[in-house]
Amino acid sequence: MKLQKLILVTTATTLCISAGSALAQFQKPEDAIKYRQSVFTVMANAFGKMGAVVKGEAPYNKDDVAKNAAIVATLAPLPWQAFGPGTEGGKAQPAVWSDNAKFKAASEKMQLAVADLNKAAQSGDVESFKKSFGAASQTCKGCHDDFKKK
């Protein structure tokens, strides 16, 4: 378990360091689109596993829930720099760029909700986890409703 935490912390640190320079690494808009879609895909996979637990489709396992919440929390800050000027396209609606203040606020709200989810998942309190999962999923849904193409 300690090794897993060390690996997670090392990975998170590496991702955070590289995230700062990620914007400069996008040579083409397609690179930014692929980057953000990849991050969202991994997040959705981990989020889906937790959702199955909340829906009763999978048994509650504290370690699995905590691991998936940590993945989502680690990745949550990453996709946003890939929505810079000139990166229009993919599944993002034009409102991402035309109403960027609202988009930024939505991304910050999601990151806070995901941090709360991670804290609840790590605690092992099932009810707190489920409540935090619901709040986090609502922030995801809100952003999808307003900023993702159907």
Phi and psi in radians as a Rosetta constraint file:
Dihedral C 1 N 2 CA 2 C 2 CIRCULARHARMONIC -1.119 0.35
Dihedral N 2 CA 2 C 2 N 3 CIRCULARHARMONIC -0.655 0.35
Dihedral C 2 N 3 CA 3 C 3 CIRCULARHARMONIC -1.128 0.35
Dihedral N 3 CA 3 C 3 N 4 CIRCULARHARMONIC -0.709 0.35
Dihedral C 3 N 4 CA 4 C 4 CIRCULARHARMONIC -1.095 0.35
Dihedral N 4 CA 4 C 4 N 5 CIRCULARHARMONIC -0.721 0.35
Dihedral C 4 N 5 CA 5 C 5 CIRCULARHARMONIC -1.145 0.35
Dihedral N 5 CA 5 C 5 N 6 CIRCULARHARMONIC -0.703 0.35
Dihedral C 5 N 6 CA 6 C 6 CIRCULARHARMONIC -1.095 0.35
Dihedral N 6 CA 6 C 6 N 7 CIRCULARHARMONIC -0.758 0.35
Dihedral C 6 N 7 CA 7 C 7 CIRCULARHARMONIC -1.105 0.35
Dihedral N 7 CA 7 C 7 N 8 CIRCULARHARMONIC -0.766 0.35
Dihedral C 7 N 8 CA 8 C 8 CIRCULARHARMONIC -1.095 0.35
Dihedral N 8 CA 8 C 8 N 9 CIRCULARHARMONIC -0.791 0.35
Dihedral C 8 N 9 CA 9 C 9 CIRCULARHARMONIC -1.116 0.35
Dihedral N 9 CA 9 C 9 N 10 CIRCULARHARMONIC -0.743 0.35
Dihedral C 9 N 10 CA 10 C 10 CIRCULARHARMONIC -1.101 0.35
Dihedral N 10 CA 10 C 10 N 11 CIRCULARHARMONIC -0.767 0.35
Dihedral C 10 N 11 CA 11 C 11 CIRCULARHARMONIC -1.114 0.35
Dihedral N 11 CA 11 C 11 N 12 CIRCULARHARMONIC -0.777 0.35
Dihedral C 11 N 12 CA 12 C 12 CIRCULARHARMONIC -1.073 0.35
Dihedral N 12 CA 12 C 12 N 13 CIRCULARHARMONIC -0.750 0.35
Dihedral C 12 N 13 CA 13 C 13 CIRCULARHARMONIC -1.100 0.35
Dihedral N 13 CA 13 C 13 N 14 CIRCULARHARMONIC -0.794 0.35
Dihedral C 13 N 14 CA 14 C 14 CIRCULARHARMONIC -1.071 0.35
Dihedral N 14 CA 14 C 14 N 15 CIRCULARHARMONIC -0.773 0.35
Dihedral C 14 N 15 CA 15 C 15 CIRCULARHARMONIC -1.115 0.35
Dihedral N 15 CA 15 C 15 N 16 CIRCULARHARMONIC -0.726 0.35
Dihedral C 15 N 16 CA 16 C 16 CIRCULARHARMONIC -1.145 0.35
Dihedral N 16 CA 16 C 16 N 17 CIRCULARHARMONIC -0.714 0.35
Dihedral C 16 N 17 CA 17 C 17 CIRCULARHARMONIC -1.134 0.35
Dihedral N 17 CA 17 C 17 N 18 CIRCULARHARMONIC -0.778 0.35
Dihedral C 17 N 18 CA 18 C 18 CIRCULARHARMONIC -1.259 0.35
Dihedral N 18 CA 18 C 18 N 19 CIRCULARHARMONIC -0.445 0.35
Dihedral C 18 N 19 CA 19 C 19 CIRCULARHARMONIC -1.104 0.35
Dihedral N 19 CA 19 C 19 N 20 CIRCULARHARMONIC -0.628 0.35
Dihedral C 19 N 20 CA 20 C 20 CIRCULARHARMONIC -1.095 0.35
Dihedral N 20 CA 20 C 20 N 21 CIRCULARHARMONIC -0.564 0.35
Dihedral C 20 N 21 CA 21 C 21 CIRCULARHARMONIC -1.750 0.35
Dihedral N 21 CA 21 C 21 N 22 CIRCULARHARMONIC 0.027 0.35
Dihedral C 21 N 22 CA 22 C 22 CIRCULARHARMONIC -1.091 0.35
Dihedral N 22 CA 22 C 22 N 23 CIRCULARHARMONIC -0.693 0.35
Dihedral C 22 N 23 CA 23 C 23 CIRCULARHARMONIC -1.023 0.35
Dihedral N 23 CA 23 C 23 N 24 CIRCULARHARMONIC -0.707 0.35
Dihedral C 23 N 24 CA 24 C 24 CIRCULARHARMONIC -1.196 0.35
Dihedral N 24 CA 24 C 24 N 25 CIRCULARHARMONIC -0.345 0.35
Dihedral C 24 N 25 CA 25 C 25 CIRCULARHARMONIC -1.450 0.35
Dihedral N 25 CA 25 C 25 N 26 CIRCULARHARMONIC -0.210 0.35
Dihedral C 25 N 26 CA 26 C 26 CIRCULARHARMONIC -1.398 0.35
Dihedral N 26 CA 26 C 26 N 27 CIRCULARHARMONIC 1.737 0.35
Dihedral C 26 N 27 CA 27 C 27 CIRCULARHARMONIC -1.305 0.35
Dihedral N 27 CA 27 C 27 N 28 CIRCULARHARMONIC -0.520 0.35
Dihedral C 27 N 28 CA 28 C 28 CIRCULARHARMONIC -2.366 0.35
Dihedral N 28 CA 28 C 28 N 29 CIRCULARHARMONIC 2.682 0.35
Dihedral C 28 N 29 CA 29 C 29 CIRCULARHARMONIC -0.970 0.35
Dihedral N 29 CA 29 C 29 N 30 CIRCULARHARMONIC -0.594 0.35
Dihedral C 29 N 30 CA 30 C 30 CIRCULARHARMONIC -1.080 0.35
Dihedral N 30 CA 30 C 30 N 31 CIRCULARHARMONIC -0.561 0.35
Dihedral C 30 N 31 CA 31 C 31 CIRCULARHARMONIC -1.139 0.35
Dihedral N 31 CA 31 C 31 N 32 CIRCULARHARMONIC -0.744 0.35
Dihedral C 31 N 32 CA 32 C 32 CIRCULARHARMONIC -1.138 0.35
Dihedral N 32 CA 32 C 32 N 33 CIRCULARHARMONIC -0.719 0.35
Dihedral C 32 N 33 CA 33 C 33 CIRCULARHARMONIC -1.099 0.35
Dihedral N 33 CA 33 C 33 N 34 CIRCULARHARMONIC -0.810 0.35
Dihedral C 33 N 34 CA 34 C 34 CIRCULARHARMONIC -1.086 0.35
Dihedral N 34 CA 34 C 34 N 35 CIRCULARHARMONIC -0.725 0.35
Dihedral C 34 N 35 CA 35 C 35 CIRCULARHARMONIC -1.042 0.35
Dihedral N 35 CA 35 C 35 N 36 CIRCULARHARMONIC -0.941 0.35
Dihedral C 35 N 36 CA 36 C 36 CIRCULARHARMONIC -1.169 0.35
Dihedral N 36 CA 36 C 36 N 37 CIRCULARHARMONIC -0.647 0.35
Dihedral C 36 N 37 CA 37 C 37 CIRCULARHARMONIC -1.152 0.35
Dihedral N 37 CA 37 C 37 N 38 CIRCULARHARMONIC -0.629 0.35
Dihedral C 37 N 38 CA 38 C 38 CIRCULARHARMONIC -1.138 0.35
Dihedral N 38 CA 38 C 38 N 39 CIRCULARHARMONIC -0.777 0.35
Dihedral C 38 N 39 CA 39 C 39 CIRCULARHARMONIC -1.077 0.35
Dihedral N 39 CA 39 C 39 N 40 CIRCULARHARMONIC -0.813 0.35
Dihedral C 39 N 40 CA 40 C 40 CIRCULARHARMONIC -1.110 0.35
Dihedral N 40 CA 40 C 40 N 41 CIRCULARHARMONIC -0.594 0.35
Dihedral C 40 N 41 CA 41 C 41 CIRCULARHARMONIC -1.120 0.35
Dihedral N 41 CA 41 C 41 N 42 CIRCULARHARMONIC -0.799 0.35
Dihedral C 41 N 42 CA 42 C 42 CIRCULARHARMONIC -1.142 0.35
Dihedral N 42 CA 42 C 42 N 43 CIRCULARHARMONIC -0.734 0.35
Dihedral C 42 N 43 CA 43 C 43 CIRCULARHARMONIC -1.068 0.35
Dihedral N 43 CA 43 C 43 N 44 CIRCULARHARMONIC -0.771 0.35
Dihedral C 43 N 44 CA 44 C 44 CIRCULARHARMONIC -1.106 0.35
Dihedral N 44 CA 44 C 44 N 45 CIRCULARHARMONIC -0.639 0.35
Dihedral C 44 N 45 CA 45 C 45 CIRCULARHARMONIC -1.093 0.35
Dihedral N 45 CA 45 C 45 N 46 CIRCULARHARMONIC -0.866 0.35
Dihedral C 45 N 46 CA 46 C 46 CIRCULARHARMONIC -1.148 0.35
Dihedral N 46 CA 46 C 46 N 47 CIRCULARHARMONIC -0.687 0.35
Dihedral C 46 N 47 CA 47 C 47 CIRCULARHARMONIC -1.141 0.35
Dihedral N 47 CA 47 C 47 N 48 CIRCULARHARMONIC -0.692 0.35
Dihedral C 47 N 48 CA 48 C 48 CIRCULARHARMONIC -1.087 0.35
Dihedral N 48 CA 48 C 48 N 49 CIRCULARHARMONIC -0.645 0.35
Dihedral C 48 N 49 CA 49 C 49 CIRCULARHARMONIC -1.141 0.35
Dihedral N 49 CA 49 C 49 N 50 CIRCULARHARMONIC -0.672 0.35
Dihedral C 49 N 50 CA 50 C 50 CIRCULARHARMONIC -1.224 0.35
Dihedral N 50 CA 50 C 50 N 51 CIRCULARHARMONIC -0.662 0.35
Dihedral C 50 N 51 CA 51 C 51 CIRCULARHARMONIC -1.062 0.35
Dihedral N 51 CA 51 C 51 N 52 CIRCULARHARMONIC -0.644 0.35
Dihedral C 51 N 52 CA 52 C 52 CIRCULARHARMONIC -1.098 0.35
Dihedral N 52 CA 52 C 52 N 53 CIRCULARHARMONIC -0.620 0.35
Dihedral C 52 N 53 CA 53 C 53 CIRCULARHARMONIC -1.182 0.35
Dihedral N 53 CA 53 C 53 N 54 CIRCULARHARMONIC -0.802 0.35
Dihedral C 53 N 54 CA 54 C 54 CIRCULARHARMONIC -1.079 0.35
Dihedral N 54 CA 54 C 54 N 55 CIRCULARHARMONIC -0.674 0.35
Dihedral C 54 N 55 CA 55 C 55 CIRCULARHARMONIC -1.358 0.35
Dihedral N 55 CA 55 C 55 N 56 CIRCULARHARMONIC -0.134 0.35
Dihedral C 55 N 56 CA 56 C 56 CIRCULARHARMONIC 1.452 0.35
Dihedral N 56 CA 56 C 56 N 57 CIRCULARHARMONIC 0.201 0.35
Dihedral C 56 N 57 CA 57 C 57 CIRCULARHARMONIC -1.475 0.35
Dihedral N 57 CA 57 C 57 N 58 CIRCULARHARMONIC -0.258 0.35
Dihedral C 57 N 58 CA 58 C 58 CIRCULARHARMONIC -2.434 0.35
Dihedral N 58 CA 58 C 58 N 59 CIRCULARHARMONIC 2.599 0.35
Dihedral C 58 N 59 CA 59 C 59 CIRCULARHARMONIC -1.245 0.35
Dihedral N 59 CA 59 C 59 N 60 CIRCULARHARMONIC 2.642 0.35
Dihedral C 59 N 60 CA 60 C 60 CIRCULARHARMONIC -1.298 0.35
Dihedral N 60 CA 60 C 60 N 61 CIRCULARHARMONIC 2.206 0.35
Dihedral C 60 N 61 CA 61 C 61 CIRCULARHARMONIC -2.339 0.35
Dihedral N 61 CA 61 C 61 N 62 CIRCULARHARMONIC 1.949 0.35
Dihedral C 61 N 62 CA 62 C 62 CIRCULARHARMONIC -0.917 0.35
Dihedral N 62 CA 62 C 62 N 63 CIRCULARHARMONIC -0.782 0.35
Dihedral C 62 N 63 CA 63 C 63 CIRCULARHARMONIC -1.129 0.35
Dihedral N 63 CA 63 C 63 N 64 CIRCULARHARMONIC -0.729 0.35
Dihedral C 63 N 64 CA 64 C 64 CIRCULARHARMONIC -1.157 0.35
Dihedral N 64 CA 64 C 64 N 65 CIRCULARHARMONIC -0.772 0.35
Dihedral C 64 N 65 CA 65 C 65 CIRCULARHARMONIC -1.091 0.35
Dihedral N 65 CA 65 C 65 N 66 CIRCULARHARMONIC -0.800 0.35
Dihedral C 65 N 66 CA 66 C 66 CIRCULARHARMONIC -1.090 0.35
Dihedral N 66 CA 66 C 66 N 67 CIRCULARHARMONIC -0.718 0.35
Dihedral C 66 N 67 CA 67 C 67 CIRCULARHARMONIC -1.103 0.35
Dihedral N 67 CA 67 C 67 N 68 CIRCULARHARMONIC -0.807 0.35
Dihedral C 67 N 68 CA 68 C 68 CIRCULARHARMONIC -1.190 0.35
Dihedral N 68 CA 68 C 68 N 69 CIRCULARHARMONIC -0.659 0.35
Dihedral C 68 N 69 CA 69 C 69 CIRCULARHARMONIC -1.135 0.35
Dihedral N 69 CA 69 C 69 N 70 CIRCULARHARMONIC -0.678 0.35
Dihedral C 69 N 70 CA 70 C 70 CIRCULARHARMONIC -1.139 0.35
Dihedral N 70 CA 70 C 70 N 71 CIRCULARHARMONIC -0.656 0.35
Dihedral C 70 N 71 CA 71 C 71 CIRCULARHARMONIC -1.077 0.35
Dihedral N 71 CA 71 C 71 N 72 CIRCULARHARMONIC -0.853 0.35
Dihedral C 71 N 72 CA 72 C 72 CIRCULARHARMONIC -1.090 0.35
Dihedral N 72 CA 72 C 72 N 73 CIRCULARHARMONIC -0.765 0.35
Dihedral C 72 N 73 CA 73 C 73 CIRCULARHARMONIC -1.126 0.35
Dihedral N 73 CA 73 C 73 N 74 CIRCULARHARMONIC -0.649 0.35
Dihedral C 73 N 74 CA 74 C 74 CIRCULARHARMONIC -1.172 0.35
Dihedral N 74 CA 74 C 74 N 75 CIRCULARHARMONIC -0.699 0.35
Dihedral C 74 N 75 CA 75 C 75 CIRCULARHARMONIC -1.475 0.35
Dihedral N 75 CA 75 C 75 N 76 CIRCULARHARMONIC -0.363 0.35
Dihedral C 75 N 76 CA 76 C 76 CIRCULARHARMONIC -0.913 0.35
Dihedral N 76 CA 76 C 76 N 77 CIRCULARHARMONIC -0.642 0.35
Dihedral C 76 N 77 CA 77 C 77 CIRCULARHARMONIC -1.361 0.35
Dihedral N 77 CA 77 C 77 N 78 CIRCULARHARMONIC -0.188 0.35
Dihedral C 77 N 78 CA 78 C 78 CIRCULARHARMONIC -1.382 0.35
Dihedral N 78 CA 78 C 78 N 79 CIRCULARHARMONIC -0.712 0.35
Dihedral C 78 N 79 CA 79 C 79 CIRCULARHARMONIC -1.238 0.35
Dihedral N 79 CA 79 C 79 N 80 CIRCULARHARMONIC -0.328 0.35
Dihedral C 79 N 80 CA 80 C 80 CIRCULARHARMONIC -1.174 0.35
Dihedral N 80 CA 80 C 80 N 81 CIRCULARHARMONIC -0.570 0.35
Dihedral C 80 N 81 CA 81 C 81 CIRCULARHARMONIC -1.231 0.35
Dihedral N 81 CA 81 C 81 N 82 CIRCULARHARMONIC -0.222 0.35
Dihedral C 81 N 82 CA 82 C 82 CIRCULARHARMONIC -1.546 0.35
Dihedral N 82 CA 82 C 82 N 83 CIRCULARHARMONIC 0.205 0.35
Dihedral C 82 N 83 CA 83 C 83 CIRCULARHARMONIC -1.947 0.35
Dihedral N 83 CA 83 C 83 N 84 CIRCULARHARMONIC 0.499 0.35
Dihedral C 83 N 84 CA 84 C 84 CIRCULARHARMONIC -1.291 0.35
Dihedral N 84 CA 84 C 84 N 85 CIRCULARHARMONIC 3.024 0.35
Dihedral C 84 N 85 CA 85 C 85 CIRCULARHARMONIC -0.975 0.35
Dihedral N 85 CA 85 C 85 N 86 CIRCULARHARMONIC 2.400 0.35
Dihedral C 85 N 86 CA 86 C 86 CIRCULARHARMONIC 1.504 0.35
Dihedral N 86 CA 86 C 86 N 87 CIRCULARHARMONIC 0.062 0.35
Dihedral C 86 N 87 CA 87 C 87 CIRCULARHARMONIC -1.906 0.35
Dihedral N 87 CA 87 C 87 N 88 CIRCULARHARMONIC 0.362 0.35
Dihedral C 87 N 88 CA 88 C 88 CIRCULARHARMONIC -1.044 0.35
Dihedral N 88 CA 88 C 88 N 89 CIRCULARHARMONIC 2.608 0.35
Dihedral C 88 N 89 CA 89 C 89 CIRCULARHARMONIC 2.176 0.35
Dihedral N 89 CA 89 C 89 N 90 CIRCULARHARMONIC -2.903 0.35
Dihedral C 89 N 90 CA 90 C 90 CIRCULARHARMONIC 1.191 0.35
Dihedral N 90 CA 90 C 90 N 91 CIRCULARHARMONIC -2.454 0.35
Dihedral C 90 N 91 CA 91 C 91 CIRCULARHARMONIC -1.613 0.35
Dihedral N 91 CA 91 C 91 N 92 CIRCULARHARMONIC 0.049 0.35
Dihedral C 91 N 92 CA 92 C 92 CIRCULARHARMONIC -1.443 0.35
Dihedral N 92 CA 92 C 92 N 93 CIRCULARHARMONIC 2.389 0.35
Dihedral C 92 N 93 CA 93 C 93 CIRCULARHARMONIC -1.360 0.35
Dihedral N 93 CA 93 C 93 N 94 CIRCULARHARMONIC 2.738 0.35
Dihedral C 93 N 94 CA 94 C 94 CIRCULARHARMONIC -1.005 0.35
Dihedral N 94 CA 94 C 94 N 95 CIRCULARHARMONIC -0.400 0.35
Dihedral C 94 N 95 CA 95 C 95 CIRCULARHARMONIC -1.069 0.35
Dihedral N 95 CA 95 C 95 N 96 CIRCULARHARMONIC -0.402 0.35
Dihedral C 95 N 96 CA 96 C 96 CIRCULARHARMONIC -0.969 0.35
Dihedral N 96 CA 96 C 96 N 97 CIRCULARHARMONIC -0.695 0.35
Dihedral C 96 N 97 CA 97 C 97 CIRCULARHARMONIC -1.668 0.35
Dihedral N 97 CA 97 C 97 N 98 CIRCULARHARMONIC -0.592 0.35
Dihedral C 97 N 98 CA 98 C 98 CIRCULARHARMONIC -1.374 0.35
Dihedral N 98 CA 98 C 98 N 99 CIRCULARHARMONIC -0.459 0.35
Dihedral C 98 N 99 CA 99 C 99 CIRCULARHARMONIC -2.214 0.35
Dihedral N 99 CA 99 C 99 N 100 CIRCULARHARMONIC 0.984 0.35
Dihedral C 99 N 100 CA 100 C 100 CIRCULARHARMONIC -1.084 0.35
Dihedral N 100 CA 100 C 100 N 101 CIRCULARHARMONIC -0.558 0.35
Dihedral C 100 N 101 CA 101 C 101 CIRCULARHARMONIC -1.106 0.35
Dihedral N 101 CA 101 C 101 N 102 CIRCULARHARMONIC -0.735 0.35
Dihedral C 101 N 102 CA 102 C 102 CIRCULARHARMONIC -1.164 0.35
Dihedral N 102 CA 102 C 102 N 103 CIRCULARHARMONIC -0.699 0.35
Dihedral C 102 N 103 CA 103 C 103 CIRCULARHARMONIC -1.110 0.35
Dihedral N 103 CA 103 C 103 N 104 CIRCULARHARMONIC -0.774 0.35
Dihedral C 103 N 104 CA 104 C 104 CIRCULARHARMONIC -1.097 0.35
Dihedral N 104 CA 104 C 104 N 105 CIRCULARHARMONIC -0.758 0.35
Dihedral C 104 N 105 CA 105 C 105 CIRCULARHARMONIC -1.081 0.35
Dihedral N 105 CA 105 C 105 N 106 CIRCULARHARMONIC -0.701 0.35
Dihedral C 105 N 106 CA 106 C 106 CIRCULARHARMONIC -1.143 0.35
Dihedral N 106 CA 106 C 106 N 107 CIRCULARHARMONIC -0.693 0.35
Dihedral C 106 N 107 CA 107 C 107 CIRCULARHARMONIC -1.165 0.35
Dihedral N 107 CA 107 C 107 N 108 CIRCULARHARMONIC -0.665 0.35
Dihedral C 107 N 108 CA 108 C 108 CIRCULARHARMONIC -1.188 0.35
Dihedral N 108 CA 108 C 108 N 109 CIRCULARHARMONIC -0.690 0.35
Dihedral C 108 N 109 CA 109 C 109 CIRCULARHARMONIC -1.094 0.35
Dihedral N 109 CA 109 C 109 N 110 CIRCULARHARMONIC -0.733 0.35
Dihedral C 109 N 110 CA 110 C 110 CIRCULARHARMONIC -1.108 0.35
Dihedral N 110 CA 110 C 110 N 111 CIRCULARHARMONIC -0.763 0.35
Dihedral C 110 N 111 CA 111 C 111 CIRCULARHARMONIC -1.095 0.35
Dihedral N 111 CA 111 C 111 N 112 CIRCULARHARMONIC -0.674 0.35
Dihedral C 111 N 112 CA 112 C 112 CIRCULARHARMONIC -1.156 0.35
Dihedral N 112 CA 112 C 112 N 113 CIRCULARHARMONIC -0.750 0.35
Dihedral C 112 N 113 CA 113 C 113 CIRCULARHARMONIC -1.131 0.35
Dihedral N 113 CA 113 C 113 N 114 CIRCULARHARMONIC -0.665 0.35
Dihedral C 113 N 114 CA 114 C 114 CIRCULARHARMONIC -1.210 0.35
Dihedral N 114 CA 114 C 114 N 115 CIRCULARHARMONIC -0.636 0.35
Dihedral C 114 N 115 CA 115 C 115 CIRCULARHARMONIC -1.106 0.35
Dihedral N 115 CA 115 C 115 N 116 CIRCULARHARMONIC -0.714 0.35
Dihedral C 115 N 116 CA 116 C 116 CIRCULARHARMONIC -1.127 0.35
Dihedral N 116 CA 116 C 116 N 117 CIRCULARHARMONIC -0.710 0.35
Dihedral C 116 N 117 CA 117 C 117 CIRCULARHARMONIC -1.054 0.35
Dihedral N 117 CA 117 C 117 N 118 CIRCULARHARMONIC -0.800 0.35
Dihedral C 117 N 118 CA 118 C 118 CIRCULARHARMONIC -1.061 0.35
Dihedral N 118 CA 118 C 118 N 119 CIRCULARHARMONIC -0.777 0.35
Dihedral C 118 N 119 CA 119 C 119 CIRCULARHARMONIC -1.069 0.35
Dihedral N 119 CA 119 C 119 N 120 CIRCULARHARMONIC -0.779 0.35
Dihedral C 119 N 120 CA 120 C 120 CIRCULARHARMONIC -1.144 0.35
Dihedral N 120 CA 120 C 120 N 121 CIRCULARHARMONIC -0.717 0.35
Dihedral C 120 N 121 CA 121 C 121 CIRCULARHARMONIC -1.133 0.35
Dihedral N 121 CA 121 C 121 N 122 CIRCULARHARMONIC -0.696 0.35
Dihedral C 121 N 122 CA 122 C 122 CIRCULARHARMONIC -1.182 0.35
Dihedral N 122 CA 122 C 122 N 123 CIRCULARHARMONIC -0.490 0.35
Dihedral C 122 N 123 CA 123 C 123 CIRCULARHARMONIC -1.245 0.35
Dihedral N 123 CA 123 C 123 N 124 CIRCULARHARMONIC -0.465 0.35
Dihedral C 123 N 124 CA 124 C 124 CIRCULARHARMONIC 1.490 0.35
Dihedral N 124 CA 124 C 124 N 125 CIRCULARHARMONIC 0.018 0.35
Dihedral C 124 N 125 CA 125 C 125 CIRCULARHARMONIC -1.416 0.35
Dihedral N 125 CA 125 C 125 N 126 CIRCULARHARMONIC 1.849 0.35
Dihedral C 125 N 126 CA 126 C 126 CIRCULARHARMONIC -1.029 0.35
Dihedral N 126 CA 126 C 126 N 127 CIRCULARHARMONIC -0.794 0.35
Dihedral C 126 N 127 CA 127 C 127 CIRCULARHARMONIC -1.153 0.35
Dihedral N 127 CA 127 C 127 N 128 CIRCULARHARMONIC -0.708 0.35
Dihedral C 127 N 128 CA 128 C 128 CIRCULARHARMONIC -1.105 0.35
Dihedral N 128 CA 128 C 128 N 129 CIRCULARHARMONIC -0.731 0.35
Dihedral C 128 N 129 CA 129 C 129 CIRCULARHARMONIC -1.034 0.35
Dihedral N 129 CA 129 C 129 N 130 CIRCULARHARMONIC -0.847 0.35
Dihedral C 129 N 130 CA 130 C 130 CIRCULARHARMONIC -1.094 0.35
Dihedral N 130 CA 130 C 130 N 131 CIRCULARHARMONIC -0.738 0.35
Dihedral C 130 N 131 CA 131 C 131 CIRCULARHARMONIC -1.102 0.35
Dihedral N 131 CA 131 C 131 N 132 CIRCULARHARMONIC -0.795 0.35
Dihedral C 131 N 132 CA 132 C 132 CIRCULARHARMONIC -1.168 0.35
Dihedral N 132 CA 132 C 132 N 133 CIRCULARHARMONIC -0.613 0.35
Dihedral C 132 N 133 CA 133 C 133 CIRCULARHARMONIC -1.087 0.35
Dihedral N 133 CA 133 C 133 N 134 CIRCULARHARMONIC -0.772 0.35
Dihedral C 133 N 134 CA 134 C 134 CIRCULARHARMONIC -1.057 0.35
Dihedral N 134 CA 134 C 134 N 135 CIRCULARHARMONIC -0.747 0.35
Dihedral C 134 N 135 CA 135 C 135 CIRCULARHARMONIC -1.145 0.35
Dihedral N 135 CA 135 C 135 N 136 CIRCULARHARMONIC -0.745 0.35
Dihedral C 135 N 136 CA 136 C 136 CIRCULARHARMONIC -1.142 0.35
Dihedral N 136 CA 136 C 136 N 137 CIRCULARHARMONIC -0.732 0.35
Dihedral C 136 N 137 CA 137 C 137 CIRCULARHARMONIC -1.130 0.35
Dihedral N 137 CA 137 C 137 N 138 CIRCULARHARMONIC -0.565 0.35
Dihedral C 137 N 138 CA 138 C 138 CIRCULARHARMONIC -1.162 0.35
Dihedral N 138 CA 138 C 138 N 139 CIRCULARHARMONIC -0.638 0.35
Dihedral C 138 N 139 CA 139 C 139 CIRCULARHARMONIC -1.194 0.35
Dihedral N 139 CA 139 C 139 N 140 CIRCULARHARMONIC -0.646 0.35
Dihedral C 139 N 140 CA 140 C 140 CIRCULARHARMONIC -1.115 0.35
Dihedral N 140 CA 140 C 140 N 141 CIRCULARHARMONIC -0.824 0.35
Dihedral C 140 N 141 CA 141 C 141 CIRCULARHARMONIC -1.055 0.35
Dihedral N 141 CA 141 C 141 N 142 CIRCULARHARMONIC -0.747 0.35
Dihedral C 141 N 142 CA 142 C 142 CIRCULARHARMONIC -1.036 0.35
Dihedral N 142 CA 142 C 142 N 143 CIRCULARHARMONIC -0.747 0.35
Dihedral C 142 N 143 CA 143 C 143 CIRCULARHARMONIC -1.187 0.35
Dihedral N 143 CA 143 C 143 N 144 CIRCULARHARMONIC -0.735 0.35
Dihedral C 143 N 144 CA 144 C 144 CIRCULARHARMONIC -1.061 0.35
Dihedral N 144 CA 144 C 144 N 145 CIRCULARHARMONIC -0.776 0.35
Dihedral C 144 N 145 CA 145 C 145 CIRCULARHARMONIC -1.060 0.35
Dihedral N 145 CA 145 C 145 N 146 CIRCULARHARMONIC -0.719 0.35
Dihedral C 145 N 146 CA 146 C 146 CIRCULARHARMONIC -1.580 0.35
Dihedral N 146 CA 146 C 146 N 147 CIRCULARHARMONIC -0.447 0.35
Dihedral C 146 N 147 CA 147 C 147 CIRCULARHARMONIC -2.274 0.35
Dihedral N 147 CA 147 C 147 N 148 CIRCULARHARMONIC -0.023 0.35
Dihedral C 147 N 148 CA 148 C 148 CIRCULARHARMONIC -1.971 0.35
Dihedral N 148 CA 148 C 148 N 149 CIRCULARHARMONIC 2.352 0.35
Dihedral C 148 N 149 CA 149 C 149 CIRCULARHARMONIC -1.125 0.35
Dihedral N 149 CA 149 C 149 N 150 CIRCULARHARMONIC 2.479 0.35
